[in-house]
């Protein structure tokens, strides 16, 4: 199970890095800009999580994460057209949903492992899955996606919540991981397919 989570974690990091690089492409950045934005998108959420949990930042020893994000970002730089077709955009959207679901579980699991409360574990799961994108948007002067109505951080929080509740109930590990993963993926998938979103406060006309 740990090996499967590691593979899915790699997958999520690469997909998030690609999404960051696509933003860099829209902004006309150079190779360094692509590498920076791809990297912060791919590993930014996990970095913040580890810092807040007072843990060693994971990519300082597992250096392959940084290498993967840079290579993924540069792949977009050199082969941008392959990533901007309608079909590629749809595939990336769903791949991103898988990455979101995995990161929400990894974040919650990391928090529980150091003895945090269940509530903080849910927050850490949501942060791991969505704050890399928040940093990307801030650096690129884009409206942060998680502050708008799209079901994204909500899906990550839901997956982390299901995972934490089942963990606290001492459910089998496989059931705990599968249920949390499916909760996040299904909710995010419904948002993609049906355009589900949270209610928003009406904008002021003044």
TIKOL-802213 format. One line per field, with one value per residue: residue number from 1; z negated, x, y negated of N, C-alpha, C in turn. Coordinates in Angstrom, 2 decimals, padded with zeros to 5 digits. Layout:
zami NUM/... .
n.c3 Z/... .
n.c1 X/... .
n.c2 Y/... .
ca.c3 Z/... .
ca.c1 X/... .
ca.c2 Y/... .
c.c3 Z/... .
c.c1 X/... .
c.c2 Y/... .
***
This chain:
zami 1/2/3/4/5/6/7/8/9/10/11/12/13/14/15/16/17/18/19/20/21/22/23/24/25/26/27/28/29/30/31/32/33/34/35/36/37/38/39/40/41/42/43/44/45/46/47/48/49/50/51/52/53/54/55/56/57/58/59/60/61/62/63/64/65/66/67/68/69/70/71/72/73/74/75/76/77/78/79/80/81/82/83/84/85/86/87/88/89/90/91/92/93/94/95/96/97/98/99/100/101/102/103/104/105/106/107/108/109/110/111/112/113/114/115/116/117/118/119/120/121/122/123/124/125/126/127/128/129/130/131/132/133/134/135/136/137/138/139/140/141/142/143/144/145/146/147/148/149/150/151/152/153/154/155/156/157/158/159/160/161/162/163/164/165/166/167/168/169/170/171/172/173/174/175/176/177/178/179/180/181/182/183/184/185/186/187/188/189/190/191/192/193/194/195/196/197/198/199/200/201/202/203/204/205/206 .
n.c3 000.00/-000.78/001.27/003.47/002.80/002.91/005.65/006.71/005.50/006.76/009.31/008.89/008.19/010.59/012.34/011.10/011.36/014.13/014.50/013.25/014.95/017.29/016.59/016.36/019.03/020.16/019.14/020.44/019.55/018.94/019.11/016.45/015.04/015.69/014.42/011.73/011.19/011.85/009.93/007.39/007.56/007.69/005.29/003.31/001.49/-000.15/-001.24/-002.85/-004.63/-005.98/-007.18/-008.96/-010.58/-011.83/-010.78/-009.02/-005.80/-003.15/-000.52/-000.74/-001.31/000.28/003.12/005.68/006.12/006.65/009.00/010.72/010.90/012.15/014.62/015.67/015.94/017.82/019.95/020.74/021.58/023.92/025.42/025.67/027.22/027.22/024.78/024.72/026.23/026.65/025.83/024.31/022.27/020.99/020.09/018.36/016.49/015.19/014.33/012.57/010.66/009.58/008.48/006.57/004.83/003.85/002.60/000.56/-001.18/-001.83/-003.12/-005.36/-006.58/-007.22/-009.14/-011.19/-011.90/-013.41/-015.65/-015.67/-016.19/-015.00/-013.54/-012.74/-011.15/-008.99/-007.97/-007.20/-005.21/-003.27/-002.80/-001.80/000.64/002.05/001.67/003.11/005.63/004.86/004.16/006.67/008.14/006.80/007.25/009.99/010.37/010.60/010.09/007.12/007.36/005.36/003.80/005.05/006.49/007.42/006.94/005.27/003.20/001.36/002.10/001.53/-001.26/-001.98/-001.25/-002.98/-005.41/-005.45/-005.42/-007.88/-009.78/-009.46/-010.11/-012.81/-013.76/-013.68/-011.36/-008.74/-007.01/-004.17/-003.50/-004.68/-003.22/-000.59/-000.77/-001.52/000.69/002.80/001.99/002.23/004.97/006.31/005.56/006.59/009.26/009.86/009.71/011.94/014.08/013.84/013.22/010.56/007.76/004.89/003.09/003.71/002.40/003.46/005.83/005.14/006.64/006.41 .
n.c1 000.82/001.95/003.82/002.14/000.89/003.14/003.78/001.45/001.68/003.97/002.86/000.84/002.40/003.78/001.65/000.56/002.76/002.81/000.42/001.11/003.18/001.75/000.37/002.58/003.27/001.14/001.77/004.07/006.68/010.25/012.64/013.56/011.47/009.40/010.37/010.37/007.63/006.38/007.56/006.81/004.09/003.87/005.09/004.60/002.38/002.84/005.26/004.60/002.94/004.76/006.46/004.70/004.02/006.35/008.21/010.93/011.37/010.07/011.16/013.78/015.34/014.21/015.00/014.16/011.63/011.86/013.37/011.54/009.47/010.73/011.54/009.03/007.88/009.61/009.12/006.61/007.34/008.87/007.18/004.63/002.28/001.31/000.15/-001.97/-004.19/-007.70/-008.39/-006.14/-006.35/-008.67/-007.86/-005.78/-007.24/-008.70/-006.60/-005.43/-007.43/-007.14/-004.58/-005.15/-006.85/-005.11/-003.09/-004.58/-005.01/-002.38/-001.46/-003.19/-002.55/000.15/-000.08/-001.56/000.32/002.18/000.80/-001.25/-004.47/-007.61/-009.04/-007.03/-005.58/-007.31/-007.31/-004.62/-004.56/-006.22/-004.68/-002.25/-003.12/-004.08/-002.71/-000.37/-001.29/-002.43/-000.17/001.04/-000.88/-000.77/001.90/001.81/000.10/-002.65/-006.18/-006.72/-007.60/-008.77/-010.11/-012.37/-015.48/-015.27/-015.40/-012.91/-010.72/-012.61/-013.27/-010.86/-010.76/-013.00/-012.22/-010.02/-011.36/-013.07/-011.10/-009.77/-011.84/-012.48/-010.01/-009.81/-011.79/-010.58/-010.67/-009.92/-006.79/-006.76/-009.46/-009.83/-008.06/-009.04/-011.71/-011.39/-009.94/-011.78/-013.89/-012.84/-012.13/-014.56/-016.20/-014.73/-014.78/-017.52/-017.77/-016.25/-017.67/-020.36/-020.16/-020.35/-020.41/-019.58/-021.89/-021.71/-020.97/-022.86/-021.45/-020.52/-021.92/-020.82 .
n.c2 001.21/-001.23/-001.55/-001.89/-004.30/-005.97/-005.89/-007.04/-009.50/-010.55/-010.73/-012.67/-014.90/-015.40/-015.98/-018.26/-019.94/-020.24/-021.64/-024.01/-024.83/-025.31/-027.59/-029.28/-029.31/-030.75/-033.19/-033.81/-033.10/-032.41/-029.65/-029.36/-030.54/-028.75/-026.42/-027.26/-027.95/-025.55/-023.87/-024.99/-024.64/-021.88/-020.89/-022.69/-022.72/-020.46/-021.23/-023.48/-022.15/-020.39/-022.27/-023.59/-021.47/-021.08/-019.31/-017.65/-018.97/-017.21/-016.94/-017.64/-015.48/-013.48/-013.98/-013.52/-014.49/-017.25/-017.15/-015.85/-017.75/-019.91/-018.78/-018.08/-020.61/-021.77/-020.09/-020.97/-023.52/-023.00/-021.41/-022.57/-022.66/-020.08/-019.87/-021.59/-021.02/-020.28/-017.70/-016.99/-018.87/-017.99/-015.44/-016.19/-017.59/-015.58/-013.98/-015.76/-015.77/-013.23/-013.50/-015.48/-014.05/-012.09/-013.64/-014.83/-012.71/-011.96/-014.25/-014.38/-011.97/-012.36/-014.35/-013.10/-011.21/-012.58/-013.17/-015.13/-016.75/-015.36/-017.36/-019.19/-017.47/-017.10/-019.69/-019.87/-017.95/-019.14/-021.44/-020.39/-019.40/-021.63/-024.07/-024.42/-025.17/-027.58/-029.13/-029.20/-030.71/-033.16/-033.96/-034.23/-036.28/-035.72/-035.24/-033.51/-030.15/-028.55/-030.32/-030.94/-029.82/-027.20/-023.66/-022.46/-022.79/-022.09/-019.47/-018.20/-018.57/-017.07/-014.46/-014.13/-014.34/-012.05/-010.08/-010.61/-010.27/-007.52/-006.47/-007.20/-005.58/-003.20/-001.67/000.74/000.28/000.30/-000.12/-002.63/-004.31/-003.91/-004.81/-007.52/-008.46/-008.01/-009.66/-012.27/-012.24/-011.67/-013.85/-016.01/-015.20/-015.38/-018.11/-018.83/-017.63/-018.49/-021.13/-021.91/-024.06/-026.06/-028.17/-031.68/-034.90/-037.69/-039.98/-043.32/-046.20/-048.65 .
ca.c3 000.00/-000.79/002.61/004.34/002.46/003.41/007.09/006.94/005.07/007.89/010.38/008.54/008.26/012.00/012.90/010.55/011.97/015.48/014.41/012.97/016.16/018.24/016.16/016.75/020.48/020.43/018.72/021.26/018.74/019.50/018.53/015.00/014.56/015.79/013.36/010.44/011.02/011.82/008.67/006.25/007.70/007.41/003.94/002.38/000.43/-001.07/-001.94/-003.91/-005.63/-006.80/-008.00/-010.04/-011.49/-012.38/-010.27/-007.93/-004.51/-002.56/000.71/-001.02/-001.23/001.47/004.12/006.97/006.30/007.31/010.37/011.51/011.19/013.14/015.92/016.16/016.36/019.06/021.03/021.22/022.30/025.24/026.16/025.14/028.02/026.84/023.50/024.81/027.00/025.82/025.21/023.27/021.15/020.26/019.40/017.26/015.47/014.42/013.66/011.45/009.63/008.92/007.63/005.45/003.89/003.21/001.72/-000.63/-002.10/-002.30/-004.08/-006.60/-007.18/-007.80/-010.35/-012.23/-012.31/-014.42/-016.82/-015.66/-016.36/-013.74/-012.80/-012.10/-010.10/-007.83/-007.42/-006.55/-003.97/-002.34/-002.47/-000.94/001.97/002.76/001.46/004.20/006.62/004.32/004.33/008.12/008.57/006.23/007.95/011.38/010.38/011.04/008.99/006.55/007.69/004.19/003.16/005.85/006.22/007.93/005.93/005.36/001.83/000.68/002.39/000.77/-002.66/-002.14/-001.24/-004.22/-006.51/-005.42/-005.83/-009.31/-010.56/-009.44/-010.87/-014.24/-014.07/-013.56/-010.20/-008.03/-006.26/-002.77/-003.45/-005.04/-002.08/000.58/-001.00/-001.46/002.07/003.62/001.58/002.86/006.43/006.79/005.39/007.59/010.56/010.05/010.01/013.32/015.05/013.72/012.87/009.19/007.06/003.65/003.25/003.55/002.01/004.67/005.95/004.99/007.87/006.14 .
ca.c1 000.00/002.84/004.40/001.11/000.75/004.31/003.62/000.38/002.22/004.79/001.93/000.21/003.41/004.04/000.46/000.48/003.83/002.36/-000.58/001.85/003.90/000.78/000.17/003.79/003.20/000.21/002.43/005.24/007.90/011.38/012.86/013.64/010.11/008.67/010.84/009.94/006.19/006.06/008.00/005.99/002.76/003.95/005.50/004.37/001.45/003.52/006.29/003.93/002.49/005.88/006.93/003.74/004.07/007.71/008.86/011.87/010.68/010.29/011.94/015.20/015.99/013.67/015.29/013.53/010.44/012.26/013.76/010.35/008.72/011.47/011.46/007.66/007.68/010.35/008.42/005.58/008.02/009.32/006.11/003.42/001.08/000.79/-000.57/-003.00/-005.34/-008.90/-008.31/-005.10/-006.88/-009.60/-007.07/-005.07/-008.22/-008.99/-005.36/-005.31/-008.37/-006.50/-003.52/-005.81/-007.34/-003.95/-002.44/-005.40/-004.76/-000.99/-001.37/-003.87/-001.77/001.36/-000.46/-001.91/001.53/002.90/-000.04/-002.17/-005.88/-008.28/-009.38/-005.81/-005.23/-008.15/-006.78/-003.35/-004.87/-006.68/-003.56/-001.31/-003.71/-004.52/-001.94/000.58/-001.99/-002.60/001.11/001.17/-001.74/-000.27/003.12/001.49/-000.88/-003.92/-007.14/-006.55/-008.73/-009.44/-010.92/-013.57/-016.56/-015.05/-015.22/-011.53/-010.28/-013.71/-013.13/-009.70/-011.16/-013.93/-011.44/-009.25/-012.30/-013.46/-009.91/-009.51/-012.93/-012.30/-008.78/-010.14/-012.65/-009.71/-011.06/-008.75/-006.07/-007.18/-010.77/-009.64/-007.45/-009.91/-012.88/-010.95/-009.59/-012.99/-014.68/-012.25/-012.18/-015.94/-016.68/-014.05/-015.29/-018.85/-017.55/-015.77/-018.69/-021.61/-019.91/-020.77/-019.62/-020.15/-022.56/-020.82/-021.61/-022.99/-020.51/-021.06/-021.87/-020.15 .
ca.c2 000.00/-002.40/-001.69/-002.45/-005.71/-006.68/-006.03/-008.03/-010.78/-011.00/-011.09/-013.94/-015.96/-015.70/-016.63/-019.61/-020.72/-020.57/-022.71/-025.23/-025.23/-025.86/-028.98/-029.99/-029.50/-031.85/-034.42/-034.03/-033.02/-031.70/-028.32/-029.46/-030.78/-027.48/-025.52/-027.78/-027.83/-024.12/-023.29/-025.43/-024.04/-020.45/-020.51/-023.80/-022.36/-019.56/-021.99/-024.23/-021.17/-019.94/-023.39/-023.82/-020.32/-021.04/-018.10/-017.91/-019.10/-015.89/-016.91/-017.87/-014.17/-012.81/-015.01/-013.20/-015.31/-018.49/-016.81/-015.56/-018.97/-020.71/-018.11/-018.20/-021.99/-022.00/-019.37/-021.89/-024.62/-022.56/-020.72/-023.20/-022.36/-018.76/-020.00/-022.62/-020.58/-020.07/-016.37/-017.04/-019.64/-017.13/-014.41/-016.83/-017.95/-014.38/-013.60/-016.68/-015.32/-012.09/-014.06/-016.15/-013.04/-011.45/-014.60/-015.05/-011.60/-012.01/-015.34/-013.99/-010.87/-012.94/-015.08/-012.13/-010.49/-013.35/-013.34/-016.27/-016.44/-015.04/-018.57/-019.70/-016.52/-017.43/-020.95/-019.58/-017.26/-020.15/-022.32/-019.66/-019.21/-022.83/-025.30/-024.60/-025.97/-028.93/-029.83/-029.43/-031.81/-034.41/-034.33/-034.56/-037.36/-035.16/-035.07/-032.17/-029.30/-028.00/-031.36/-031.12/-028.89/-025.85/-022.61/-021.99/-022.60/-021.39/-018.04/-017.73/-018.52/-015.95/-013.23/-014.07/-014.10/-010.64/-009.33/-010.81/-009.65/-006.06/-006.19/-007.30/-004.43/-002.01/-000.88/001.28/-000.73/000.28/-000.76/-004.04/-004.99/-003.85/-005.66/-008.90/-008.75/-008.09/-010.82/-013.45/-012.12/-011.77/-015.22/-016.83/-014.79/-015.98/-019.53/-018.94/-017.22/-019.24/-022.52/-022.19/-025.06/-026.55/-029.48/-032.83/-036.16/-038.53/-041.07/-044.66/-046.99/-049.92 .
c.c3 000.00/000.57/003.58/004.07/002.97/004.91/007.41/006.53/006.17/009.03/010.11/008.63/009.70/012.62/012.39/011.16/013.40/015.46/014.09/014.20/017.21/017.88/016.54/018.26/020.84/020.09/019.51/020.51/019.46/018.79/017.01/014.40/014.61/014.66/011.99/010.22/011.00/010.48/007.50/006.34/007.30/005.96/002.90/001.22/-000.60/-001.86/-003.10/-005.03/-006.56/-007.70/-009.19/-011.05/-012.14/-012.03/-009.27/-006.60/-003.63/-001.34/000.48/-001.01/-000.02/002.65/005.46/007.21/007.04/008.76/011.24/011.86/012.24/014.52/016.51/016.67/017.68/020.24/021.60/022.02/023.73/026.08/025.75/025.90/027.64/025.58/023.58/025.72/026.07/025.11/024.07/022.05/020.31/019.47/018.19/016.13/014.57/013.69/012.44/010.31/008.87/007.98/006.40/004.39/003.13/002.21/000.45/-001.66/-002.68/-003.35/-005.42/-007.33/-007.86/-009.10/-011.49/-012.78/-013.36/-015.59/-016.83/-015.93/-015.01/-012.90/-012.05/-010.98/-008.83/-007.16/-006.66/-005.25/-002.90/-001.87/-001.51/000.49/002.73/002.63/002.46/005.31/006.15/004.49/005.80/008.55/008.03/006.96/009.38/011.50/010.99/009.85/008.41/006.74/006.45/003.45/003.95/005.67/006.63/006.79/006.11/003.96/001.02/000.88/001.60/-000.71/-002.92/-002.16/-002.52/-005.40/-006.58/-005.90/-007.34/-010.17/-010.61/-010.19/-012.37/-014.70/-013.97/-012.45/-009.52/-007.13/-004.82/-002.62/-003.71/-003.86/-000.89/000.42/-000.91/-000.04/002.93/003.25/002.26/004.37/006.96/006.67/006.40/009.00/010.86/010.35/011.44/014.30/015.03/013.35/011.47/008.56/005.78/003.90/002.96/003.16/003.25/004.67/005.79/006.30/007.66/006.35 .
c.c1 000.86/003.47/003.40/000.91/001.93/004.21/002.57/000.84/003.10/003.90/001.31/001.17/003.66/002.86/000.34/001.56/003.46/001.35/000.08/002.57/002.96/000.43/001.37/003.79/002.28/000.84/003.70/006.55/009.02/011.54/012.92/012.26/009.27/009.06/010.33/008.45/005.76/006.41/007.13/004.58/002.80/004.23/005.24/003.47/002.08/004.61/005.70/003.46/003.62/006.41/006.01/003.74/005.44/008.41/009.94/011.11/011.06/011.21/013.42/015.99/015.50/013.76/014.61/012.27/010.77/012.63/012.53/009.58/009.41/011.36/010.05/007.39/008.40/009.75/007.31/006.21/008.34/008.21/004.74/002.17/000.47/-000.05/-001.76/-004.16/-006.52/-008.84/-007.29/-005.60/-007.84/-008.87/-006.37/-006.02/-008.52/-007.75/-005.12/-006.23/-007.81/-005.40/-004.08/-006.23/-006.18/-003.30/-003.25/-005.18/-003.36/-000.82/-002.00/-003.08/-000.52/001.05/-000.80/-000.67/002.33/002.00/-000.95/-003.60/-006.49/-008.61/-008.17/-005.37/-006.04/-007.64/-005.49/-003.55/-005.34/-005.55/-002.58/-001.82/-003.91/-003.62/-000.81/-000.03/-002.21/-001.31/001.34/000.38/-001.25/000.99/002.84/000.45/-002.21/-004.88/-007.02/-007.79/-009.48/-010.26/-012.19/-014.48/-016.29/-014.81/-013.83/-010.99/-011.34/-013.60/-011.96/-010.05/-012.09/-013.18/-010.64/-010.16/-012.72/-012.29/-009.70/-010.58/-012.75/-011.03/-009.06/-011.04/-011.89/-010.17/-009.81/-008.10/-006.54/-008.53/-010.64/-009.09/-008.40/-011.11/-012.51/-010.63/-010.84/-013.84/-014.16/-012.40/-013.59/-016.45/-016.02/-014.55/-016.66/-018.74/-017.10/-016.90/-019.90/-021.41/-020.37/-019.84/-020.32/-020.90/-021.59/-021.61/-021.71/-022.02/-021.22/-020.92/-021.17/-018.66 .
c.c2 -001.26/-002.64/-002.29/-003.93/-006.53/-006.91/-007.09/-009.42/-011.37/-011.50/-012.46/-015.10/-016.38/-016.44/-018.06/-020.50/-021.13/-021.70/-024.05/-025.75/-025.81/-027.31/-029.83/-030.26/-030.65/-033.20/-034.71/-033.98/-032.28/-030.35/-028.34/-029.69/-029.52/-026.55/-025.97/-027.55/-026.37/-023.48/-023.71/-024.85/-022.57/-020.11/-021.59/-023.44/-021.46/-020.25/-022.78/-023.30/-020.77/-021.05/-023.63/-022.68/-020.15/-019.73/-018.50/-017.97/-017.92/-015.89/-017.25/-016.57/-013.38/-013.77/-014.75/-014.02/-016.61/-018.22/-016.57/-016.83/-019.83/-020.09/-018.21/-019.61/-022.27/-021.23/-020.24/-023.01/-024.21/-021.92/-021.26/-022.79/-021.02/-018.82/-020.95/-022.25/-020.35/-018.72/-016.36/-017.79/-018.80/-016.06/-015.01/-017.21/-016.75/-013.86/-014.48/-016.26/-014.13/-012.58/-014.74/-015.14/-012.40/-012.40/-014.85/-013.95/-011.65/-013.10/-014.99/-012.91/-011.41/-013.67/-014.13/-011.42/-011.25/-013.74/-014.56/-015.80/-016.07/-016.27/-019.10/-018.76/-016.78/-018.70/-020.70/-018.82/-018.23/-021.05/-021.63/-019.59/-020.51/-024.05/-025.49/-025.44/-027.40/-029.74/-030.16/-030.64/-033.15/-034.89/-034.80/-035.66/-036.93/-035.13/-033.66/-031.31/-028.84/-029.05/-031.65/-029.92/-027.45/-024.86/-022.03/-021.72/-021.85/-019.89/-017.45/-017.59/-017.34/-014.62/-013.05/-013.76/-012.64/-009.77/-009.41/-010.14/-008.14/-005.65/-006.20/-006.15/-003.11/-001.08/-000.33/000.22/-000.84/-000.42/-002.26/-004.84/-005.04/-004.79/-007.14/-009.32/-008.94/-009.30/-012.08/-013.40/-012.30/-013.20/-016.15/-016.49/-015.36/-017.47/-019.74/-018.70/-018.14/-020.71/-022.88/-023.22/-025.46/-027.87/-030.61/-034.05/-037.07/-039.70/-042.40/-045.42/-048.32/-049.79 .
***
